[in-house]
Amino acid sequence: MLAAGTIKTGLTFRRSPRGTTGTRKPRHPHPIPDALRANTILVAFCHWAIPIYSLLPNATWEARAKRNHTTPTNEVIRTEFDNFNSNLSIQTNPLITPSEVAPDPPTLTISIRPGSSTPIITADWPYPFDYLTLYRSANPSGPTDLRNLIAILNPYTGPVEHEDRYDLHGTVYYSAIGWYIDAGHTPTATPYALTLP
């Protein structure tokens, strides 16, 4: 049997030297859900932080991992996720209770590269904190949690910027929190409003 043409918008038949072949039209990719994007950011940051802050090897992490039937790396990541959700900083040792620190909030600078509509967000430099969480929201009172997390910036690579390539339109608000290892965090930065075409 010979077939050619497209059925609706999904299946296309065409003739080739080997006979008739059918192909499915590729689906358009869906945006990554906010929670999955935030989880990916946190996992990547934890993998970066483990060697930088010498979190492993550590007998306490290893004992907890053995008790929970996991690896020390997974135990660190699980604990740091719990800390993030509890509004606590990264712990170098699970027995440490983060101290309270409340210096001034970070200052954000946002620009748009010429010929583009992509925001580029940077924080004041040099950083007066160990790392910075960056958030995007549709309103100035948007929560600073996993729903709005878009990046974690760290000072160890020098002045860093985050290019927010999320096909944004209208007014968006950016805010940030500075964090200290085994300590507290700054107040949330005043939201920076940006209107995009």
Secondary structure, DSSP 4 states (H G I P E B T S, - for coil): ----EEETTTEEEEEETTEEEEEEPPPPPPPPPHHHHHHHHHHHHHHHHHHHTT--S-HHHHHHHHHTTS-HHHHHHHHHHHHHHTT----SSTTPPPPP---PPP-EEEEE-TT---EEEEE-SS-SSSEEEEEEESSTT--SSTTTEEEEE-GGGSS-EEE--S---EEEEEEEEEE-TTS-BPPPPPPEEEEE-
